[in-house]
Every structure is written in structure tokens, then in C-alpha cells.
Amino acid sequence: MDMNGMPMEGMVGIGGYPFGFMEALAMDARLMTGYNGLTEAQKEDLIFRYRDAETDDARRELLDMLMPGDD
């Protein structure tokens, strides 16, 4: 719990995004391009899955799905 009595696992960053989500997108233009190409429903699903991921590796895998494939 934080000092306001809110559970810490429910904490989100500015704009309602999980901590680290927007920072990760901002670090790589390809990730941001992939994110911007998603529908609103896909963006919401990705955000919830990112927030619920238990490890940094799981979060990285989610973000890697935004990267264009090398064909």
C-alpha cells in the first residue's frame, strides 16, 4: 500500500499507462511506429497485458511484437 492506502500493484504512470511502458516506446522509434499502427482495442489489450506481465522478459516480449519483422 502507498501512503494513500492504494495498492501498489494498481499504480500507473502519467496518462494511465503502466510505469515504464511509454518510456520503452519512446526509446525506440520502431516500437512507437508499431504501437501507433494498432487499433484502439489492440492498444488497450497490449497495455493491460504489459501491466499484468510478471517479469521484464515478458514485458520485452510484448513490446517485441510491435517490431516489424525482417522479411
N, CA, C and O atoms as a Tinker XYZ file with bonds, in Angstrom:
   284  protein
     1  N      0.833000   -1.178000    0.000000    73     2
     2  CA     0.000000    0.000000    0.000000    64     1     3
     3  C      0.884000    1.251000    0.000000    63     2     4     5
     4  O      1.943000    1.300000    0.626000    81     3
     5  N      0.401000    2.247000   -0.725000    73     3     6
     6  CA     1.113000    3.516000   -0.659000    64     5     7
     7  C      0.560000    4.343000    0.498000    63     6     8     9
     8  O     -0.291000    3.862000    1.247000    81     7
     9  N      1.024000    5.560000    0.653000    73     7    10
    10  CA     0.607000    6.342000    1.810000    64     9    11
    11  C     -0.855000    6.790000    1.732000    63    10    12    13
    12  O     -1.400000    7.274000    2.724000    81    11
    13  N     -1.492000    6.638000    0.584000    73    11    14
    14  CA    -2.908000    6.971000    0.445000    64    13    15
    15  C     -3.809000    5.751000    0.589000    63    14    16    17
    16  O     -5.024000    5.847000    0.418000    81    15
    17  N     -3.212000    4.603000    0.905000    73    15    18
    18  CA    -3.973000    3.384000    1.075000    64    17    19
    19  C     -4.304000    2.659000   -0.208000    63    18    20    21
    20  O     -5.123000    1.739000   -0.205000    81    19
    21  N     -3.679000    3.058000   -1.314000    73    19    22
    22  CA    -3.924000    2.400000   -2.595000    64    21    23
    23  C     -2.954000    1.248000   -2.767000    63    22    24    25
    24  O     -1.788000    1.362000   -2.390000    81    23
    25  N     -3.420000    0.126000   -3.338000    73    23    26
    26  CA    -2.499000   -0.985000   -3.580000    64    25    27
    27  C     -1.459000   -0.595000   -4.626000    63    26    28    29
    28  O     -1.803000   -0.009000   -5.652000    81    27
    29  N     -0.203000   -0.912000   -4.376000    73    27    30
    30  CA     0.886000   -0.521000   -5.272000    64    29    31
    31  C      0.771000   -1.182000   -6.635000    63    30    32    33
    32  O      1.157000   -0.582000   -7.639000    81    31
    33  N      0.245000   -2.418000   -6.700000    73    31    34
    34  CA     0.161000   -3.100000   -7.990000    64    33    35
    35  C     -0.816000   -2.407000   -8.935000    63    34    36    37
    36  O     -0.790000   -2.668000  -10.137000    81    35
    37  N     -1.665000   -1.541000   -8.424000    73    35    38
    38  CA    -2.601000   -0.809000   -9.256000    64    37    39
    39  C     -2.063000    0.518000   -9.736000    63    38    40    41
    40  O     -2.751000    1.234000  -10.463000    81    39
    41  N     -0.853000    0.861000   -9.349000    73    39    42
    42  CA    -0.290000    2.154000   -9.703000    64    41    43
    43  C      0.056000    2.195000  -11.188000    63    42    44    45
    44  O      0.572000    1.231000  -11.752000    81    43
    45  N     -0.239000    3.320000  -11.793000    73    43    46
    46  CA     0.087000    3.531000  -13.193000    64    45    47
    47  C      0.805000    4.860000  -13.318000    63    46    48    49
    48  O      0.744000    5.711000  -12.431000    81    47
    49  N      1.476000    5.013000  -14.426000    73    47    50
    50  CA     2.198000    6.247000  -14.667000    64    49    51
    51  C      1.274000    7.325000  -15.208000    63    50    52    53
    52  O      0.053000    7.170000  -15.217000    81    51
    53  N      1.863000    8.400000  -15.650000    73    51    54
    54  CA     1.123000    9.523000  -16.203000    64    53    55
    55  C      0.355000    9.064000  -17.436000    63    54    56    57
    56  O      0.892000    8.339000  -18.273000    81    55
    57  N     -0.874000    9.476000  -17.543000    73    55    58
    58  CA    -1.692000    9.125000  -18.695000    64    57    59
    59  C     -2.354000    7.773000  -18.570000    63    58    60    61
    60  O     -2.998000    7.321000  -19.516000    81    59
    61  N     -2.218000    7.112000  -17.439000    73    59    62
    62  CA    -2.863000    5.825000  -17.243000    64    61    63
    63  C     -2.079000    4.644000  -17.780000    63    62    64    65
    64  O     -2.575000    3.517000  -17.759000    81    63
    65  N     -0.877000    4.872000  -18.255000    73    63    66
    66  CA    -0.047000    3.777000  -18.760000    64    65    67
    67  C      0.755000    3.176000  -17.614000    63    66    68    69
    68  O      1.125000    3.886000  -16.679000    81    67
    69  N      1.029000    1.867000  -17.676000    73    67    70
    70  CA     1.877000    1.256000  -16.643000    64    69    71
    71  C      3.255000    1.912000  -16.631000    63    70    72    73
    72  O      3.751000    2.357000  -17.666000    81    71
    73  N      3.867000    1.967000  -15.449000    73    71    74
    74  CA     5.211000    2.533000  -15.348000    64    73    75
    75  C      6.148000    1.820000  -16.311000    63    74    76    77
    76  O      6.163000    0.590000  -16.364000    81    75
    77  N      6.919000    2.567000  -17.061000    73    75    78
    78  CA     7.900000    2.022000  -17.982000    64    77    79
    79  C      7.384000    1.793000  -19.383000    63    78    80    81
    80  O      8.186000    1.628000  -20.303000    81    79
    81  N      6.063000    1.776000  -19.587000    73    79    82
    82  CA     5.504000    1.457000  -20.902000    64    81    83
    83  C      5.847000    2.528000  -21.929000    63    82    84    85
    84  O      6.444000    2.230000  -22.964000    81    83
    85  N      5.474000    3.766000  -21.650000    73    83    86
    86  CA     5.724000    4.839000  -22.612000    64    85    87
    87  C      7.215000    5.133000  -22.745000    63    86    88    89
    88  O      7.678000    5.515000  -23.820000    81    87
    89  N      7.962000    4.959000  -21.667000    73    87    90
    90  CA     9.408000    5.158000  -21.741000    64    89    91
    91  C     10.035000    4.172000  -22.711000    63    90    92    93
    92  O     10.922000    4.529000  -23.486000    81    91
    93  N      9.565000    2.917000  -22.663000    73    91    94
    94  CA    10.099000    1.896000  -23.568000    64    93    95
    95  C      9.768000    2.244000  -25.013000    63    94    96    97
    96  O     10.614000    2.092000  -25.894000    81    95
    97  N      8.551000    2.708000  -25.266000    73    95    98
    98  CA     8.173000    3.081000  -26.628000    64    97    99
    99  C      8.986000    4.268000  -27.111000    63    98   100   101
   100  O      9.401000    4.307000  -28.269000    81    99
   101  N      9.217000    5.235000  -26.238000    73    99   102
   102  CA     9.951000    6.434000  -26.629000    64   101   103
   103  C     11.416000    6.137000  -26.937000    63   102   104   105
   104  O     12.057000    6.884000  -27.677000    81   103
   105  N     11.942000    5.070000  -26.383000    73   103   106
   106  CA    13.353000    4.721000  -26.592000    64   105   107
   107  C     13.610000    4.159000  -27.987000    63   106   108   109
   108  O     14.755000    4.150000  -28.440000    81   107
   109  N     12.575000    3.693000  -28.675000    73   107   110
   110  CA    12.769000    3.062000  -29.974000    64   109   111
   111  C     11.661000    3.519000  -30.919000    63   110   112   113
   112  O     10.487000    3.228000  -30.689000    81   111
   113  N     12.024000    4.217000  -31.959000    73   111   114
   114  CA    11.043000    4.748000  -32.909000    64   113   115
   115  C     10.267000    3.618000  -33.581000    63   114   116   117
   116  O      9.097000    3.796000  -33.919000    81   115
   117  N     10.897000    2.456000  -33.781000    73   115   118
   118  CA    10.189000    1.333000  -34.415000    64   117   119
   119  C      9.060000    0.838000  -33.528000    63   118   120   121
   120  O      7.996000    0.466000  -34.023000    81   119
   121  N      9.288000    0.832000  -32.206000    73   119   122
   122  CA     8.231000    0.422000  -31.285000    64   121   123
   123  C      7.072000    1.412000  -31.328000    63   122   124   125
   124  O      5.911000    1.003000  -31.354000    81   123
   125  N      7.370000    2.686000  -31.336000    73   123   126
   126  CA     6.320000    3.697000  -31.365000    64   125   127
   127  C      5.537000    3.612000  -32.670000    63   126   128   129
   128  O      4.315000    3.759000  -32.667000    81   127
   129  N      6.224000    3.378000  -33.779000    73   127   130
   130  CA     5.539000    3.227000  -35.062000    64   129   131
   131  C      4.611000    2.020000  -35.026000    63   130   132   133
   132  O      3.473000    2.093000  -35.490000    81   131
   133  N      5.091000    0.917000  -34.478000    73   131   134
   134  CA     4.254000   -0.277000  -34.360000    64   133   135
   135  C      3.059000   -0.037000  -33.465000    63   134   136   137
   136  O      1.952000   -0.476000  -33.778000    81   135
   137  N      3.264000    0.656000  -32.351000    73   135   138
   138  CA     2.184000    0.962000  -31.423000    64   137   139
   139  C      1.145000    1.859000  -32.089000    63   138   140   141
   140  O     -0.057000    1.636000  -31.937000    81   139
   141  N      1.595000    2.860000  -32.816000    73   139   142
   142  CA     0.676000    3.781000  -33.480000    64   141   143
   143  C     -0.136000    3.100000  -34.569000    63   142   144   145
   144  O     -1.201000    3.592000  -34.942000    81   143
   145  N      0.348000    1.975000  -35.087000    73   143   146
   146  CA    -0.363000    1.234000  -36.119000    64   145   147
   147  C     -1.448000    0.314000  -35.572000    63   146   148   149
   148  O     -2.178000   -0.304000  -36.348000    81   147
   149  N     -1.565000    0.212000  -34.253000    73   147   150
   150  CA    -2.573000   -0.652000  -33.650000    64   149   151
   151  C     -3.919000    0.063000  -33.563000    63   150   152   153
   152  O     -3.984000    1.292000  -33.525000    81   151
   153  N     -4.992000   -0.729000  -33.532000    73   151   154
   154  CA    -6.306000   -0.158000  -33.270000    64   153   155
   155  C     -6.388000    0.196000  -31.797000    63   154   156   157
   156  O     -5.544000   -0.228000  -31.008000    81   155
   157  N     -7.386000    0.961000  -31.423000    73   155   158
   158  CA    -7.551000    1.333000  -30.011000    64   157   159
   159  C     -7.753000    0.089000  -29.146000    63   158   160   161
   160  O     -7.226000    0.016000  -28.036000    81   159
   161  N     -8.505000   -0.880000  -29.641000    73   159   162
   162  CA    -8.731000   -2.117000  -28.878000    64   161   163
   163  C     -7.421000   -2.889000  -28.703000    63   162   164   165
   164  O     -7.169000   -3.439000  -27.631000    81   163
   165  N     -6.584000   -2.937000  -29.745000    73   163   166
   166  CA    -5.294000   -3.615000  -29.656000    64   165   167
   167  C     -4.362000   -2.896000  -28.684000    63   166   168   169
   168  O     -3.637000   -3.537000  -27.923000    81   167
   169  N     -4.384000   -1.567000  -28.711000    73   167   170
   170  CA    -3.562000   -0.786000  -27.780000    64   169   171
   171  C     -3.978000   -1.070000  -26.343000    63   170   172   173
   172  O     -3.130000   -1.281000  -25.476000    81   171
   173  N     -5.273000   -1.076000  -26.095000    73   171   174
   174  CA    -5.770000   -1.335000  -24.746000    64   173   175
   175  C     -5.370000   -2.731000  -24.277000    63   174   176   177
   176  O     -4.949000   -2.909000  -23.135000    81   175
   177  N     -5.503000   -3.722000  -25.161000    73   175   178
   178  CA    -5.112000   -5.091000  -24.817000    64   177   179
   179  C     -3.625000   -5.166000  -24.490000    63   178   180   181
   180  O     -3.234000   -5.799000  -23.509000    81   179
   181  N     -2.803000   -4.526000  -25.304000    73   179   182
   182  CA    -1.362000   -4.527000  -25.078000    64   181   183
   183  C     -1.017000   -3.873000  -23.745000    63   182   184   185
   184  O     -0.180000   -4.385000  -23.001000    81   183
   185  N     -1.648000   -2.758000  -23.442000    73   183   186
   186  CA    -1.383000   -2.053000  -22.187000    64   185   187
   187  C     -1.733000   -2.933000  -20.992000    63   186   188   189
   188  O     -0.962000   -3.027000  -20.037000    81   187
   189  N     -2.900000   -3.579000  -21.048000    73   187   190
   190  CA    -3.300000   -4.455000  -19.941000    64   189   191
   191  C     -2.362000   -5.648000  -19.810000    63   190   192   193
   192  O     -2.001000   -6.038000  -18.699000    81   191
   193  N     -1.965000   -6.231000  -20.944000    73   191   194
   194  CA    -1.043000   -7.376000  -20.897000    64   193   195
   195  C      0.324000   -6.953000  -20.369000    63   194   196   197
   196  O      0.959000   -7.702000  -19.626000    81   195
   197  N      0.781000   -5.762000  -20.744000    73   195   198
   198  CA     2.059000   -5.240000  -20.252000    64   197   199
   199  C      1.984000   -5.037000  -18.745000    63   198   200   201
   200  O      2.897000   -5.429000  -18.018000    81   199
   201  N      0.904000   -4.427000  -18.273000    73   199   202
   202  CA     0.730000   -4.172000  -16.842000    64   201   203
   203  C      0.703000   -5.475000  -16.047000    63   202   204   205
   204  O      1.238000   -5.541000  -14.940000    81   203
   205  N      0.080000   -6.510000  -16.609000    73   203   206
   206  CA    -0.076000   -7.778000  -15.898000    64   205   207
   207  C      1.123000   -8.712000  -16.031000    63   206   208   209
   208  O      1.193000   -9.725000  -15.336000    81   207
   209  N      2.072000   -8.385000  -16.918000    73   207   210
   210  CA     3.253000   -9.235000  -17.095000    64   209   211
   211  C      4.050000   -9.268000  -15.791000    63   210   212   213
   212  O      4.215000   -8.250000  -15.119000    81   211
   213  N      4.534000  -10.450000  -15.456000    73   211   214
   214  CA     5.208000  -10.622000  -14.166000    64   213   215
   215  C      6.709000  -10.386000  -14.199000    63   214   216   217
   216  O      7.322000  -10.177000  -13.152000    81   215
   217  N      7.312000  -10.417000  -15.384000    73   215   218
   218  CA     8.761000  -10.239000  -15.475000    64   217   219
   219  C      9.100000   -9.211000  -16.552000    63   218   220   221
   220  O      8.286000   -8.921000  -17.429000    81   219
   221  N     10.299000   -8.671000  -16.472000    73   219   222
   222  CA    10.766000   -7.748000  -17.500000    64   221   223
   223  C     10.886000   -8.454000  -18.844000    63   222   224   225
   224  O     10.636000   -7.850000  -19.887000    81   223
   225  N     11.270000   -9.741000  -18.826000    73   223   226
   226  CA    11.363000  -10.501000  -20.074000    64   225   227
   227  C      9.998000  -10.627000  -20.745000    63   226   228   229
   228  O      9.893000  -10.512000  -21.966000    81   227
   229  N      8.965000  -10.861000  -19.961000    73   227   230
   230  CA     7.611000  -10.962000  -20.514000    64   229   231
   231  C      7.175000   -9.622000  -21.100000    63   230   232   233
   232  O      6.535000   -9.587000  -22.151000    81   231
   233  N      7.512000   -8.530000  -20.438000    73   231   234
   234  CA     7.182000   -7.200000  -20.955000    64   233   235
   235  C      7.931000   -6.932000  -22.259000    63   234   236   237
   236  O      7.367000   -6.384000  -23.206000    81   235
   237  N      9.205000   -7.324000  -22.302000    73   235   238
   238  CA    10.007000   -7.123000  -23.512000    64   237   239
   239  C      9.435000   -7.926000  -24.680000    63   238   240   241
   240  O      9.419000   -7.445000  -25.813000    81   239
   241  N      8.966000   -9.150000  -24.410000    73   239   242
   242  CA     8.354000   -9.963000  -25.466000    64   241   243
   243  C      7.125000   -9.271000  -26.040000    63   242   244   245
   244  O      6.912000   -9.282000  -27.252000    81   243
   245  N      6.319000   -8.672000  -25.175000    73   243   246
   246  CA     5.138000   -7.954000  -25.650000    64   245   247
   247  C      5.540000   -6.795000  -26.552000    63   246   248   249
   248  O      4.941000   -6.587000  -27.607000    81   247
   249  N      6.546000   -6.046000  -26.141000    73   247   250
   250  CA     6.991000   -4.912000  -26.948000    64   249   251
   251  C      7.643000   -5.376000  -28.255000    63   250   252   253
   252  O      7.528000   -4.709000  -29.284000    81   251
   253  N      8.327000   -6.521000  -28.206000    73   251   254
   254  CA     8.966000   -7.042000  -29.421000    64   253   255
   255  C      7.952000   -7.391000  -30.497000    63   254   256   257
   256  O      8.279000   -7.394000  -31.684000    81   255
   257  N      6.703000   -7.690000  -30.084000    73   255   258
   258  CA     5.661000   -7.994000  -31.074000    64   257   259
   259  C      5.322000   -6.764000  -31.914000    63   258   260   261
   260  O      4.745000   -6.892000  -32.994000    81   259
   261  N      5.672000   -5.586000  -31.430000    73   259   262
   262  CA     5.412000   -4.355000  -32.183000    64   261   263
   263  C      6.447000   -4.114000  -33.264000    63   262   264   265
   264  O      6.208000   -3.335000  -34.187000    81   263
   265  N      7.582000   -4.763000  -33.167000    73   263   266
   266  CA     8.680000   -4.548000  -34.106000    64   265   267
   267  C      8.358000   -5.198000  -35.441000    63   266   268   269
   268  O      7.879000   -6.331000  -35.488000    81   267
   269  N      8.622000   -4.477000  -36.527000    73   267   270
   270  CA     8.399000   -5.086000  -37.843000    64   269   271
   271  C      9.356000   -6.269000  -38.038000    63   270   272   273
   272  O     10.518000   -6.224000  -37.635000    81   271
   273  N      8.844000   -7.300000  -38.654000    73   271   274
   274  CA     9.667000   -8.488000  -38.904000    64   273   275
   275  C     10.647000   -8.255000  -40.025000    63   274   276   277
   276  O     10.415000   -7.432000  -40.910000    81   275
   277  N     11.746000   -8.985000  -39.984000    73   275   278
   278  CA    12.747000   -8.901000  -41.055000    64   277   279
   279  C     12.389000   -9.920000  -42.114000    63   278   280   281
   280  O     12.587000  -11.120000  -41.923000    81   279
   281  N     11.858000   -9.443000  -43.237000    73   279   282
   282  CA    11.478000  -10.358000  -44.314000    64   281   283
   283  C     12.494000  -10.341000  -45.417000    63   282   284
   284  O     12.340000  -11.052000  -46.410000    81   283
